[in-house]
Amino acid sequence: MRFLGFKIQGGASSEANVFATLLGNRGEAFDAKVVYHHWGDGDGFGRFRSLANADVQTIDVGLRPASEAASRWAKLLRVVKYRLSFPEVLAIAKKYRPDVVYSSQQLWDSALAGSVARSLGVPQIVHLHFNIGPWLSTGFSQTPRALKATRTVLGLADPLATIRSCAHVVTVSDFLRDQVMEFGVSPERVSTVHNAMRIQSIEPGARQKIRRELSIPEDAIMIANAGNLLESKGQLETVQAFAQLRQKFKQIRLIIAGDGPARAQLEALIVEHRLQQMVQLVGHRNDIPDFLSASDIFVHPSRRDPFPLAVLEGLAAGLPVVAWADGGVTEQVVHERTGLLVPTGNVEALGSALATLIANPELRQRMGEQARESVATQLSPAQAVGQFVDVLQRVTERARADEAGGRSRSSRRNRRSPAVP
């Protein structure tokens, strides 16, 4: 089987990490080639190529991050260059002759992949990582109307329409699968492949090193959170819940790794509750496994999160996870076995769950061991690849059957047609 994947938007994104993990653990299951939009996106490309273990062909389709300053005309020219790159990409695809074409749901990825799939007459698979909604059509753009108009003028497929029309949708959780079926896609065209995580080895002394860096006493209980700082990710509620605990527990610390729009709100909230000596915002970190090795509890009360990699990282690090009983997290965390799930939005219950774990070291250890085991046995890359390969086989077999059926019908029509004198 020849698999052609597209990685266009997002740089070092969660989608890229999941994609590379699937490819890097496929063994001999299928041959893979990736068309990767690369213009110098930091170390994202290097990480992807090293993880994927596949033939990765780079091409600059003109797109740049929304954060990069540019005039309106410069941005428009970049999108036009993207559209003009389609023939070059199609030539690459024709030379490779794939049996199936794959991309994430991202606008630029799915539009280009869909154009190639239609031109070659091969099935397209879309890997859905986000909730179904109008934001998929605009790529989370800050100027959605302008982007919609540009997409229409350039003839780019709407990702929502692609989800309805593609051969198969892979979702990262059953929570998302249910959304796709409610959106009108038949159950046989939607499959869940949970995100996977490899248990990583930790350097000896990493716990002590991180704690020294962050000035955390060895006997303190460190509660960790890692991810984008967004209102939906629950860091604000986490600080509020933590504030309930400081009178009862003196030797506790809350360390939040990551950056994002909610940082200013978090800083103000920390000052409001006078938690400057107990709560740290440490920004983006590239050493999350080591960072988590210094922790005792992982907290991630996100809302409607499809299947957060951050929770997987916490479980894989052997930490009990405290979260809302919400979204795909309920497929990751088993309540009272690998963590504690509480009603969404109930800050008091969130604080109580944290207090339970702070006060019970044996419970923390037992849940942490079961958390790590759950990742190793149920959410490993090998399991995800097996499920993904099954999807590929079903999709390509159905495409071959449809093609054979089409030839058979055409042959029967030709035999019934009267000879032309």
N, C-alpha and C positions, 0 to 999 in steps of 0.2 A: 504494500500500500504506500502511495506517495502522498504526503501531507504537506500542504503549502499554508503557512501561517503568516499573519500580518501583525506587525508591531509598529504603529504609526504615532499614536498620541500618548502623552503622559510621562515620558522619560522613565525614571526609576519608580514606576507605580506598583500598586498591589497587583494589578492585572498582569503586569510584566513578570512579577515574581512568581505568581501562580503558573503562568504560561511556561516560564523557564524551568520550573520544578517538574512539570509534567513531561516536558521534552527531555530533561536531563536524566529522568528515571525510566525512560521507555525501553531501554535495552535494544533488542532487535525487533520490537513489536511493529515498527513502521519506519520508513525513511522520511526524513523531515528537512524542509527548507523554510527559512524565515526571511521575509522581506522586512527590513528594519529601517525606519526613518531615523537617520543619524546625522546630526549637524554639530555635535560636540556637547552632548547633554551630560556633562560631568562624568561620573564613573558609572552611570546607568548602563551604558552599552557594554562596557567591559564585564560588569557583573552578570548581565543577561547572557552574554556569549559564553562565559565560563560555566554558568549553571546549565545552559540549554544543551550543550554538547551536540550542536547541529550545524548545518551549513547555513550561516547567517549572511545574507547579502545586504549591504547597506546602500541606501539611496537617500538623497536629500530632496524631499518633495516640497520644500519651501516653508513649511509651517514652523512657527516659533512659539514659545510659551506666552500665555496671555500677559504674564508679568513683565515681559520684555517691552520696553518703551518703543513705540513706533507710531507714525501718523496713520490716520484712517486709510489713506491711499496705499501706504506701505503694507498695511495689514491685508487690504484687498488684493494687492499684487501677489502676496504670499499664497492666498487661497487660489488665485488664478493659476499660479505655478503648480500648486497641488493638483488641480484639475488637469493641467497639461502634462502631468507626469504619468497619467493613466496608460497611454500607449507604451511607454518605456517599461512600466511594471507588467503590462500584459505580455510584452515580448519575453520578459523573464519567465513568466508563468507558462507561456507556450513552450518554451525550451525545456522546462522542467516536467511538464505534462502531469499535473497532480490528479489524484483521484478525489480529493476533497480539499476545500478551502476553509480556513478558520480565522476568526478574529474575535476580539472582545466586542462589547456593545458600543464602544466609543464611536462617536460620529464619524471621524476621519478613517478609522480602521474599518468599520463595517461597510462604509460607502465604497471604499476602494476594493475590499475583499468581495463585496457583492457584485461589483462591475466585472471583476475578473471571473468570478464563478459563472455569471450569466454568459459571458463571452465564450467560455470554454465548455459550457453545458455540464458543469460538475456541481455537486451539492455544496451548499454553504452552511457552516456551523457557526452559530454565535454563542459566545461564552458570556453569560450575564452575571455581573457582579453587583449591580445596583438595583434598587427598587424600581418597579415600573412606574413611570410618570413622565410628565412633559419635559422634565429636565434632560431626559435621554435625547430628545429631539434637538436640543440646543447645546449639548456638550457642556452644560453648567456655565455657559457664557454669561458675562455681565451685560451683554447687549443682545439678548435673545432675538428681538425682532430683526435686527440687522443680519444676524446669522441665519435666521430662517429665510430671509429674502435672498441672501447670497446662495444658500443651499438650493433654493428653487431655480434661480437664474443659471446656476452651474449644473443643474440636473443631478444633484446628489441625493441618494436615497435617505429617507427619514429612518433613523434607527428603530423607531417603534414599528414602522411598516415592515422593516427588514425582519424584526422578531416574528411578525405574523407570517411572513412569506418564505423565510429561509427553510432549509431542509430539516434542521434540528436546532433546538436551544439547549445548551448546557447551563444549568444554574448551580450556584455554589451552596444552596441549601434548599430543603423542602419548603421553607418559608417563602423563598423566591419562586419555586416551582408552582406553588399554589397561586401566586400572583400572575404568572404567565398563563396558566390555564384559565383563570378568571378573565384574562385579557383576550381570550378567544383561541388560544393555541391548543390543539388536541393533545390529550395526555401522551399518546405514543410518540409525539414529536418533542417532548420535554424530558430531560433526564437530570438528576442531581448528581454532581460529583463534588463532594465536600472538599474545600481547601485542605491541603495537607501540610504537615510540618515535620521536619527531621529533628530528632533529638540531637542537640549539639553538645559536644564535649566542652567543658569549661576549663580554662587554664587554672592550675593550682594557685591558690592565693587570690583569685579574682574577687571573692567576696570581701576580703579584708582591704584589698586595694581600692575598690569602689567606695567602701565605707570611709576609708581615710580621705579619699578625694572629696566626698560629700560631708565630711565632719559628722558622721553618724556613729555614736557609741556602739560597741560590739553587742552590748546587752539591750539595745533599743529594738523595738519592733518596727521594721520598715515596711510601709504599705506603698506599693508602686502602681503607677498608671503610665501607660505609654500610648501615644497616638496623636492624631491631629487635634488641636485645641479648638473644638467646636461645641456649640450649645448642645447639639444632639449626642455628643460623645460622653456627656455626663460628668465632666470635670468640675463644673460649678456645684452640682449636687454632692459630689464627693467631698469637696471642701466644706460644704455646709454640714454634711454628716460627720466629718472629722472633727468639726468644732464642738460637737456634742460629747466627744470622747476625752478632751484634754483634761477635764477636771478629775476623771476617774483614772486615767492612765497618763503618767508623766513621761515615761520613756517610750514614746511613739513618734514616728516621723512619717510624713506623707511626701513622696517624691514623684513629681509629674514630669515625664519626658515628652517632648514634642513641641511644636509651634503651630500657630494658627490664629484665626480672627478673634477667638475668645480669650486671648492672653491678657489683654488689658482688663477685661472683666474679672478674670481670675486674680490678677494682682490686686485689684481694688477690694475684692472679697476677702483675700488673705489679710489685708490691712484692716478691713472692717472688723474681722474676728480676732485681730491681734495674734495672728498665727505665724508671723515672720520667722520665728525661731524654730518652728516645727514643720513648716511646709516650704518646699523648694520647687521652683520651676526651672528645670535644668536644660530646656531646649532640646533640639534634635540631637540624637545620639546614634552613632554607628556601631555601638557595642552592646546592643540590647541583651543578648544572652548573658554577658558578664554583669550588666546592670541588674538583670533580674536575679542573678545568683546571689546578689547582696540583699535581696528582698525576702520578706516572710509571707506576704499576702499580696495578691494582685486584684485590683478593683477596676471594673470597667462597666459602669452603668449606662451603656449607650441605648438609644431608642431606635427601634426598627432597623437594627444593623443586620444585614443579610448573613454574614458569617465572618466576623472580624478576625483578621490575622493576629491582632494584638492579643485576643483571648487565647488563641492557639499558642502564641509565644509564652503566655503566662502558664498555661497548662503544661507545655513541654518543659518549662523550667522547674516543674515540680512544685508549683505554688497553688494553694487553694484560691479559687476565683470567686469574687463577690460581684454580682451584676443584677440588673433588672431581669425578670422573667419575661423577656421580650425578644421578638425577632428570631434570627437564626442562632442566637446565643443559647437558646434552650436545646439546640441540637449539639452543642459543644459541652456545656456544663451540666452534669447530672446533680441535681439538688441533693444536698446532704451526703454526697459521695465524693465529688471532685470540686465542690464549692457550694456556695449558698446563693440562691436566687430569691429575690424579693419583689413585691409588687411594683410595677413601673411608677416612678415619680414619688414613691414613699420614702422621703429622706430619713425619717425616724427609723424605719425598718432597715434602711441601708446602714445607718449607724449601729443599730442593734446587731446586725450580722457581722460587721467588722469587730464589734466588742466581743462577740462570742468567740471569734477566732483569736483575737488578741489574748483573751484570758485562758485559752486552752491550747497549749503548745502540742500536746499529744494529738489533738484533733487536727491542728494545722499540718502536722507531719503525716498523719494517715491520709488526709485528703490530698496533700501534695503528692504523695507516692502514687495514689490512685489516679491523680490528674496526669502525671507523666506516663503511667501505664496506659491510660485511655488514648493518648496520642500515639504511643508506640504500636498499639494493637488495633486501633480503629481509625486513626486519622493519619496514617503514614503515607509517604509518597508512593510506595508500592501499591497500596490499596487504591489510591486515587488514579494511578496510571491504569490499573486493571479495569476500573470502571470506565475510564476515558477510552481505552482501546475497544471496549465492548460497544460504546456509542459509535466510534468510527466504523467498526465492522458492520453494525446494523445499518448505518446511514449509507455506506458504499454498496452493501448488498442490495438494499432497497433501490438505490439508483441504477444498479445493473439490471435488476429485475424490471424496473420501469422502462429502461432502454430496450431490453429484449422484448417486452410486451409491445412497445411502440413499433419495433421492427416487424413483429408478428402481425399486428393489425394492419400495417402498411402493406405487407405481403398479401394478406387476404383481400384487401381492397384492390390491389393490382390484379389478382386472379379473377375477381368478379367484374372488372372493367372490360367492356367489349372492345374487341380489336378495332383499330381505326383502319378503314379500307384505304 
